[in-house]
Amino acid sequence: MAELKCYWDRIKRGSVVMSLQKLKQRALDNPEVKAEYQKLEAEFSFIEQQLPMLSQVGNSQSKLSKNTNSEE
């Protein structure tokens, strides 16, 4: 996890530019991160399916989180 935080800090400072896919792959190379991601994979998959539909009906992720009392 510390390695991922280090990359995130460098990205925020603008010293590292990489695609989201590459960042995700690099994070998933860490066994601890991968195990946690796999626990949440069904939830991530559901969200990825819902976001395009929400935008089509005029709902944003922010509106959805307010309506469901959850965090973005």
N, C-alpha and C positions, 0 to 999 in steps of 0.2 A: 504494500500500500504506500509506503514511503516513496518508492520509485515513481508511482503515479502522481503523487503530490508534487514531487520535484519537477516532473514534466509540466504539470499544470501551472506551477509557479513560473517556469520559463516561458510558457505560452502567453501568460498574462503580461509578462514583461516584453513580449514581442521578439524574443530571441529564438523561438522555435516556431516554424510554420509547418503544419502537417494536416492532412485530411482527417476528418472525423473517423473514417474507416481505419486509417493507419493507427490513430490513437487508440481506437477500440481494440484492434488486433494486438497492439503492444501491451495494453492493459491485460488482455485475456491470456497473454503469454505467462502471466504471473498465476500460479496455481491457486492462490488464495482468492484473487479477484475472479478467476474463472469459476471457482466453486460458488461464490456468492452470486455471480451473474446467472449461473445455471439455475439457482434456486428461484430467481426472479424472472427467468426467461419467458414463462407463460404471460406474466403481467406485461413485460416489455412488448411482447408480440401483440397482445390485445391493444395496447396503447398505439402501436404503430399502425394497426388496422383502423383504429377509430379516428385518428387525427385527420386524414384526408376527408372522411365523411363529415366531420365536425366543421371543417372549413367550407364545405359545400353548402351547409345549412346555416352558415353565418355565425357559428360559435367558435370562439377561440379557446385555446388551452387555458388561458387565464379565466375566462367566463366559466368554463367547465369546472375548474378547481374551486371557484367561489360557490358554484351551485352544489358541489358535492362536499364542501367543507374540507377540502384536502389541499395539500401543497402542490405547486407545479413541479 
